[in-house]
Amino acid sequence: MKTYRDFDNYVKEFPDERGYFGEYGGAILPDELVPAFKEIDKAYQEICHSAQFINELRRIRREFQGRPTPVYHCERLSRLFGSCQIYLKREDLNHTGAHKLNHCMGEGLLAKFMGKKKLIAETGAGQHGVALATAAAYFGLECDIYMGEVDIAKQHPNVIRMKMLGANVIPVTHGLKTLKEAVDAAFDAYMREYKDAIYCIGSVLGPHPFPLMVRDFQRIVGDEAKEQFVGMTGILPDAVCAAVGGGSNSIGMFEAFLNEPVDIFGVEPLGRSENIGDHAASMKYGSKGTLHGFESILLQDENGEPLPVYSIASGLDYPGVGPEHAYLRDCGRVVYDGVTDEEAMSAFFLLSKYEGIIPAIESSHAVAYAIKYAKEKGKGSILACLSGRGDKDIDYVYENFGTGEELLEKHLLL
C-alpha cells in the first residue's frame, strides 16, 4: 500500500505512454478511430507544454470563468456537529455553476488548435452540456449534446440553457435513457464525424488521452484549494473529500493533496439500496472490465455487460469510474466510501438552510460525507469539493421533498 510519500513524481509517471494507471486505462478502440485519438494525443502533447496555450487558458480562467473560486468555512454547519470544521471549495461559483467549464474551455481551445468545427459530448446532470455549449459559443464552434430522455425531463433548466447557448440537444431514447446511453450515442456520433469534430468527454473517462487531459484541466481545483486553505488556516486540512461518478471534480481536487499528509475520500452514490439498479457504487460493488474504450472498475454482469445503475444525482449514474480512481483505490492512497440518497438530500437542505448555499445534488454527496466525518471525528477539519450549484435541481427537489423539513426531522437534525 502506498502513502503520500510515494507520490512526489506521480503526475509525471502516470499515466504511462499507453494511457494506463497501473492496470487501468488504455485506448481500446475500433480501428477507424485509432488515428483520430492519436491525432488528439499528439495535439494535446504539443500544446500542453506551450506557453502560448497555457497563458491563453489562464487568461480565460481569470477573465471569463471568474477564477479563482474561493474556499469557504461553513461555520454554522460545523457548529451543529461539534468541533470539526467543514470547508468547501466553491466550484459552484465558477462560470456556468460547476467545475465542468475547467476542462471544457481547455477542450475547446484544443479543438480550435486542431482546426475542428464541432464539439460533441454527452451529459447527465446537464452541467457538462452547459459548459461545453458555453465553450462552443465562446470559440465559435458548433455543438451537439447527447442526453438521455430521463435526464432531459429531470434537468429541464439546464436543457434550456444549452439551447439558449446555441447547442443542439439530442435526446437519447434507448436503454435506461440516462448517462451511460448518452455516452454510447455521443461515441457513435463521433465515429461518424471525427474528421471535423472532437469528442469532449465529460469526465476522467474514455480512451486515452481523455483521462489525462481532463485531469490536467481540472487540477486547478485542488491547486487553488490547497493554497487557499493554508492561507486561511496556516495548515493543511486533515481530510479532503469529493463526489465520484466518473470522477472529474474529485480527481481535480485530489491531485494537489496526493503527496501531502492528508486523508482523501471519494464519495460514491449508494442510492436507495444495495440491489442491482438501485445504486451506482462502482468501487463498492464493481469489478474490472472494459467500457467506452477504457479498462476500469465497472458494475457489470457475468458476461461483462454494464448493469443498470441509479442515483438521485443524474451526474453520478454511470456504471463505471475513471481509471485513475481505480488505481488510487488499489494502491490505497484514496479511500472510496459512499452516502445514500437520503443522506445526500439531508445535506442538500442543511447546507441551504444553515449556510445559504443551494448545492447540486451531486455535490450534496460530498457535503453529506463531510458531515459524517465531522460527526465521527469531532475535531480537526475536512475540505469538500462543492462541485456545482443546485439551480438545475430545485424543481425536482421541491416536487419530491418540499422544503426539506420532514426529511431533516427524520434524521434528527433540526
C-alpha positions as CSV (number, residue, x, y, z in Angstrom):
1,M,0.0,0.0,0.0
2,K,1.3,3.5,-0.9
3,T,1.3,6.5,1.3
4,Y,1.6,10.2,0.5
5,R,5.4,9.9,0.5
6,D,5.2,7.8,-2.7
7,F,3.5,10.5,-4.8
8,D,6.2,13.2,-5.3
9,N,6.6,12.3,-9.0
10,Y,3.2,10.8,-9.6
11,V,1.9,13.2,-12.2
12,K,5.0,12.7,-14.4
13,E,4.8,8.9,-14.1
14,F,1.0,8.3,-14.5
15,P,-0.5,7.6,-16.9
16,D,2.2,5.7,-18.9
17,E,2.7,6.3,-22.6
18,R,-0.1,3.8,-23.4
19,G,-2.5,5.7,-21.1
20,Y,-2.6,3.3,-18.2
21,F,-2.7,3.9,-14.5
22,G,-1.4,0.6,-13.3
23,E,-3.7,-1.9,-14.9
24,Y,-6.5,0.6,-15.7
25,G,-7.0,2.9,-18.7
26,G,-5.7,2.5,-22.2
27,A,-7.4,3.2,-25.6
28,I,-9.5,0.2,-26.7
29,L,-10.9,1.5,-30.0
30,P,-12.3,0.4,-33.3
31,D,-9.6,0.6,-36.0
32,E,-11.2,3.6,-37.7
33,L,-10.9,5.7,-34.6
34,V,-7.3,4.9,-33.7
35,P,-5.9,7.6,-36.0
36,A,-8.4,10.1,-34.6
37,F,-7.3,9.6,-31.0
38,K,-3.6,9.6,-31.9
39,E,-4.3,12.9,-33.5
40,I,-5.8,14.3,-30.3
41,D,-3.0,12.9,-28.2
42,K,-0.3,14.4,-30.5
43,A,-2.0,17.8,-30.5
44,Y,-2.5,17.8,-26.7
45,Q,1.1,16.8,-26.0
46,E,2.2,19.7,-28.2
47,I,0.0,22.4,-26.7
48,C,0.1,21.3,-23.0
49,H,3.8,22.4,-22.9
50,S,3.1,25.6,-24.9
51,A,3.5,28.9,-23.1
52,Q,1.1,30.5,-25.5
53,F,-1.7,27.8,-24.8
54,I,-1.1,27.9,-21.1
55,N,-1.2,31.7,-20.9
56,E,-4.4,31.8,-23.0
57,L,-6.1,29.3,-20.8
58,R,-5.0,31.2,-17.7
59,R,-6.5,34.4,-19.2
60,I,-9.8,32.6,-20.0
61,R,-10.0,31.3,-16.4
62,R,-9.3,34.7,-14.9
63,E,-11.3,36.9,-17.2
64,F,-14.1,34.6,-18.4
65,Q,-14.6,31.9,-15.8
66,G,-14.0,34.1,-12.8
67,R,-11.3,32.0,-11.2
68,P,-10.0,31.5,-8.6
69,T,-13.1,30.3,-6.9
70,P,-13.0,30.7,-3.1
71,V,-12.7,28.2,-0.2
72,Y,-15.5,28.9,2.3
73,H,-15.7,28.0,6.0
74,C,-19.1,26.5,6.9
75,E,-19.1,28.0,10.5
76,R,-22.8,27.4,11.3
77,L,-23.0,24.0,9.8
78,S,-19.8,22.9,11.6
79,R,-21.2,24.1,14.9
80,L,-24.1,21.6,14.6
81,F,-21.8,18.6,14.8
82,G,-19.1,19.5,17.3
83,S,-15.6,20.9,16.8
84,C,-14.6,19.5,13.4
85,Q,-14.6,22.3,10.9
86,I,-16.2,21.9,7.4
87,Y,-14.8,23.8,4.5
88,L,-16.0,24.0,0.9
89,K,-14.1,24.6,-2.4
90,R,-16.8,26.7,-4.1
91,E,-16.8,25.4,-7.7
92,D,-20.5,26.4,-7.8
93,L,-19.1,29.9,-8.2
94,N,-17.2,29.0,-11.4
95,H,-18.9,30.5,-14.5
96,T,-21.9,28.2,-15.6
97,G,-22.2,27.0,-12.0
98,A,-19.9,23.9,-11.8
99,H,-16.4,22.6,-12.2
100,K,-17.1,21.3,-15.8
101,L,-16.1,24.5,-17.5
102,N,-12.5,24.0,-16.3
103,H,-12.0,21.2,-18.9
104,C,-14.5,22.3,-21.5
105,M,-12.6,25.6,-22.1
106,G,-9.4,23.6,-22.4
107,E,-11.0,21.1,-24.8
108,G,-12.5,24.0,-26.8
109,L,-9.1,25.6,-27.1
110,L,-7.6,22.3,-28.2
111,A,-10.4,21.9,-30.9
112,K,-9.6,25.4,-32.3
113,F,-5.8,24.5,-32.4
114,M,-6.7,21.3,-34.3
115,G,-9.0,23.1,-36.8
116,K,-12.1,21.3,-35.8
117,K,-15.6,22.8,-36.4
118,K,-17.8,21.0,-33.9
119,L,-17.8,19.8,-30.3
120,I,-19.6,16.6,-29.5
121,A,-20.4,15.4,-25.9
122,E,-22.8,13.6,-23.6
123,T,-24.3,15.0,-20.4
124,G,-26.2,13.6,-17.5
125,A,-27.0,16.4,-15.0
126,G,-26.5,18.8,-17.8
127,Q,-23.6,20.7,-16.3
128,H,-21.1,19.3,-18.7
129,G,-23.5,20.1,-21.6
130,V,-24.0,23.7,-20.4
131,A,-20.2,24.1,-20.0
132,L,-19.5,22.7,-23.4
133,A,-22.2,24.8,-25.1
134,T,-20.6,27.8,-23.4
135,A,-17.2,26.8,-24.7
136,A,-18.6,26.3,-28.2
137,A,-20.2,29.8,-28.1
138,Y,-17.0,31.3,-26.9
139,F,-14.8,29.8,-29.6
140,G,-17.4,30.0,-32.4
141,L,-17.9,26.2,-32.8
142,E,-20.9,24.0,-33.5
143,C,-22.1,21.8,-30.6
144,D,-24.1,18.6,-30.3
145,I,-25.0,17.4,-26.8
146,Y,-26.5,13.9,-26.3
147,M,-28.7,13.5,-23.3
148,G,-30.9,10.7,-22.0
149,E,-34.7,11.4,-22.1
150,V,-34.9,10.7,-18.3
151,D,-32.3,13.3,-17.6
152,I,-33.8,15.8,-20.0
153,A,-37.1,15.7,-18.0
154,K,-35.2,15.8,-14.7
155,Q,-32.8,18.6,-15.6
156,H,-35.0,20.9,-17.7
157,P,-33.4,24.2,-16.7
158,N,-30.0,23.0,-18.0
159,V,-31.6,21.8,-21.2
160,I,-33.0,25.3,-21.8
161,R,-29.6,26.8,-21.0
162,M,-27.9,24.6,-23.6
163,K,-30.3,25.6,-26.3
164,M,-30.0,29.3,-25.5
165,L,-26.3,28.9,-25.8
166,G,-26.8,27.6,-29.4
167,A,-26.2,23.8,-28.8
168,N,-28.2,21.0,-30.4
169,V,-29.6,18.9,-27.5
170,I,-30.2,15.4,-29.0
171,P,-32.5,13.1,-26.9
172,V,-31.3,9.5,-26.3
173,T,-34.3,7.1,-26.2
174,H,-32.8,3.6,-25.8
175,G,-31.9,1.6,-22.7
176,L,-32.4,3.4,-19.4
177,K,-32.2,6.7,-21.2
178,T,-29.6,8.1,-18.8
179,L,-25.9,8.9,-18.8
180,K,-24.5,5.6,-20.0
181,E,-26.7,5.6,-23.0
182,A,-25.9,9.2,-23.7
183,V,-22.2,8.3,-23.8
184,D,-23.0,5.5,-26.2
185,A,-24.8,7.8,-28.5
186,A,-22.1,10.5,-28.4
187,F,-19.4,8.0,-29.1
188,D,-21.4,6.7,-32.1
189,A,-21.8,10.2,-33.4
190,Y,-18.1,10.9,-33.1
191,M,-17.3,7.8,-35.1
192,R,-19.2,9.3,-38.0
193,E,-17.9,12.8,-37.6
194,Y,-14.3,12.6,-36.2
195,K,-12.7,14.3,-39.2
196,D,-14.5,17.6,-38.5
197,A,-15.4,17.2,-34.8
198,I,-13.8,16.5,-31.4
199,Y,-15.5,14.4,-28.7
200,C,-15.2,16.2,-25.5
201,I,-15.7,13.6,-22.8
202,G,-17.3,15.0,-19.6
203,S,-15.2,13.2,-17.0
204,V,-11.9,11.4,-16.5
205,L,-13.2,8.6,-18.6
206,G,-12.9,7.1,-22.0
207,P,-9.9,6.2,-24.1
208,H,-6.5,7.8,-23.6
209,P,-5.7,10.7,-23.7
210,F,-9.0,12.0,-22.2
211,P,-8.5,10.8,-18.6
212,L,-5.1,12.6,-18.7
213,M,-6.4,15.7,-20.4
214,V,-9.4,16.2,-18.1
215,R,-7.3,15.6,-15.0
216,D,-4.8,18.2,-16.2
217,F,-7.5,20.8,-16.9
218,Q,-9.3,20.0,-13.5
219,R,-6.1,20.2,-11.4
220,I,-6.8,23.9,-10.9
221,V,-9.4,23.0,-8.4
222,G,-7.1,21.3,-5.9
223,D,-4.1,23.6,-6.6
224,E,-6.2,26.6,-5.7
225,A,-7.9,24.9,-2.8
226,K,-4.6,23.8,-1.1
227,E,-3.1,27.3,-1.4
228,Q,-6.3,29.0,-0.2
229,F,-6.8,26.6,2.8
230,V,-3.3,27.1,4.0
231,G,-3.7,30.8,3.6
232,M,-6.8,30.8,5.7
233,T,-5.7,28.4,8.5
234,G,-1.9,28.1,8.3
235,I,-2.1,24.3,8.0
236,L,-3.4,21.6,5.6
237,P,-6.9,20.1,6.2
238,D,-7.0,16.7,7.9
239,A,-9.1,15.3,5.1
240,V,-10.4,16.1,1.6
241,C,-13.5,14.6,0.0
242,A,-15.4,14.9,-3.3
243,A,-18.2,13.1,-5.0
244,V,-17.3,10.4,-7.5
245,G,-19.3,9.4,-10.5
246,G,-16.9,9.4,-13.5
247,G,-14.7,11.4,-11.3
248,S,-13.6,14.7,-12.8
249,N,-14.2,17.1,-9.9
250,S,-12.7,14.6,-7.4
251,I,-9.5,13.9,-9.5
252,G,-9.1,17.7,-9.8
253,M,-9.5,18.1,-6.0
254,F,-7.4,15.1,-5.0
255,E,-4.4,15.6,-7.2
256,A,-2.9,18.5,-5.2
257,F,-3.1,16.5,-2.0
258,L,-1.8,13.1,-3.1
259,N,1.7,13.9,-1.8
260,E,0.6,15.6,1.4
261,P,-0.2,14.1,4.8
262,V,-4.0,14.4,4.2
263,D,-6.7,11.7,4.2
264,I,-8.6,11.6,0.9
265,F,-12.1,10.2,0.4
266,G,-14.0,9.6,-2.8
267,V,-17.8,9.6,-2.2
268,E,-19.9,7.3,-4.4
269,P,-23.7,7.2,-4.7
270,L,-25.2,4.4,-2.7
271,G,-28.7,5.3,-3.9
272,R,-31.7,3.6,-2.5
273,S,-30.4,0.1,-1.6
274,E,-27.7,-2.5,-2.3
275,N,-29.9,-4.1,-5.0
276,I,-28.8,-4.0,-8.6
277,G,-30.3,-1.0,-10.3
278,D,-30.7,0.9,-7.0
279,H,-27.2,2.5,-6.8
280,A,-24.2,3.5,-8.9
281,A,-21.4,2.5,-6.5
282,S,-18.8,1.0,-8.9
283,M,-16.0,0.8,-6.4
284,K,-18.1,-0.9,-3.7
285,Y,-19.8,-3.5,-5.9
286,G,-17.9,-3.5,-9.3
287,S,-15.1,-5.5,-10.9
288,K,-12.5,-4.9,-13.6
289,G,-13.9,-4.6,-17.1
290,T,-14.0,-2.6,-20.3
291,L,-16.5,0.1,-21.3
292,H,-16.4,3.0,-23.7
293,G,-12.8,2.4,-24.8
294,F,-11.0,2.0,-21.4
295,E,-10.4,-0.5,-18.7
296,S,-11.6,0.3,-15.1
297,I,-13.8,-0.8,-12.3
298,L,-17.4,-1.4,-13.6
299,L,-20.8,-2.5,-12.5
300,Q,-21.2,-5.5,-14.9
301,D,-22.9,-8.9,-15.2
302,E,-21.2,-12.2,-15.7
303,N,-20.9,-11.5,-19.4
304,G,-19.2,-8.2,-18.9
305,E,-22.3,-6.2,-19.9
306,P,-23.0,-3.0,-17.9
307,L,-25.6,-3.4,-15.2
308,P,-28.4,-0.9,-14.8
309,V,-27.5,1.9,-12.4
310,Y,-29.3,4.6,-10.5
311,S,-28.6,7.7,-8.5
312,I,-30.8,10.6,-7.4
313,A,-28.0,12.7,-8.9
314,S,-28.1,12.5,-12.7
315,G,-24.4,13.3,-13.0
316,L,-23.4,10.2,-10.9
317,D,-25.5,7.4,-12.5
318,Y,-22.7,5.9,-14.6
319,P,-21.8,2.2,-14.3
320,G,-18.0,2.8,-14.0
321,V,-15.4,5.1,-12.7
322,G,-12.3,6.8,-14.2
323,P,-9.2,4.6,-14.4
324,E,-7.1,6.8,-12.3
325,H,-9.6,6.4,-9.4
326,A,-9.4,2.7,-9.8
327,Y,-5.6,2.9,-9.5
328,L,-5.7,5.2,-6.5
329,R,-8.1,2.8,-4.7
330,D,-6.0,-0.3,-5.4
331,C,-2.8,1.4,-4.2
332,G,-4.5,2.5,-1.1
333,R,-3.9,6.3,-1.4
334,V,-7.6,7.2,-1.6
335,V,-10.5,5.6,0.3
336,Y,-13.8,5.2,-1.6
337,D,-16.9,5.3,0.5
338,G,-20.5,6.3,-0.2
339,V,-23.7,8.0,1.0
340,T,-27.3,7.2,0.3
341,D,-29.9,9.3,-1.4
342,E,-31.4,10.3,1.9
343,E,-28.1,11.4,3.4
344,A,-27.3,13.4,0.3
345,M,-30.7,15.2,0.3
346,S,-30.4,15.8,4.0
347,A,-27.0,17.5,3.3
348,F,-28.7,19.5,0.5
349,F,-31.2,21.0,2.8
350,L,-28.7,21.5,5.7
351,L,-26.3,23.5,3.5
352,S,-29.2,25.5,2.1
353,K,-30.7,26.4,5.4
354,Y,-27.6,26.9,7.6
355,E,-25.2,28.5,5.1
356,G,-27.4,30.0,2.3
357,I,-25.8,27.8,-0.4
358,I,-28.1,25.5,-2.5
359,P,-25.8,22.8,-3.8
360,A,-26.1,20.4,-6.8
361,I,-27.4,17.0,-5.7
362,E,-24.1,15.6,-7.0
363,S,-22.2,17.9,-4.7
364,S,-24.5,17.1,-1.8
365,H,-22.9,13.7,-1.7
366,A,-19.6,15.3,-0.7
367,V,-21.3,17.6,1.8
368,A,-23.0,14.6,3.4
369,Y,-19.7,12.7,3.7
370,A,-18.1,15.8,5.3
371,I,-20.9,15.9,7.8
372,K,-20.5,12.2,8.6
373,Y,-16.7,12.8,9.0
374,A,-17.3,15.8,11.3
375,K,-19.7,13.9,13.5
376,E,-17.4,10.9,13.8
377,K,-14.1,12.7,14.3
378,G,-15.4,15.6,16.5
379,K,-12.2,17.6,15.8
380,G,-9.9,18.7,13.0
381,S,-11.1,19.8,9.6
382,I,-12.4,18.5,6.3
383,L,-12.4,20.2,2.9
384,A,-15.1,19.1,0.5
385,C,-15.4,20.0,-3.2
386,L,-18.7,21.7,-3.8
387,S,-18.7,20.8,-7.5
388,G,-21.8,22.7,-8.6
389,R,-24.8,24.8,-7.6
390,G,-28.3,23.4,-7.3
391,D,-30.3,25.7,-9.6
392,K,-30.8,22.8,-12.0
393,D,-32.2,20.6,-9.3
394,I,-34.6,22.9,-7.4
395,D,-37.8,21.9,-9.4
396,Y,-37.1,18.2,-8.9
397,V,-36.2,18.6,-5.2
398,Y,-39.2,20.7,-4.4
399,E,-41.6,18.3,-6.2
400,N,-40.2,15.3,-4.3
401,F,-39.0,16.7,-0.9
402,G,-40.8,20.1,-0.5
403,T,-38.6,22.4,1.6
404,G,-36.9,19.6,3.5
405,E,-38.4,19.9,7.0
406,E,-39.7,16.4,7.1
407,L,-36.5,14.9,5.8
408,L,-34.4,16.8,8.3
409,E,-36.7,15.9,11.2
410,K,-36.5,12.2,10.2
411,H,-32.7,12.4,10.6
412,L,-33.0,14.3,13.9
413,L,-31.0,17.2,12.5
414,L,-33.4,20.1,13.4
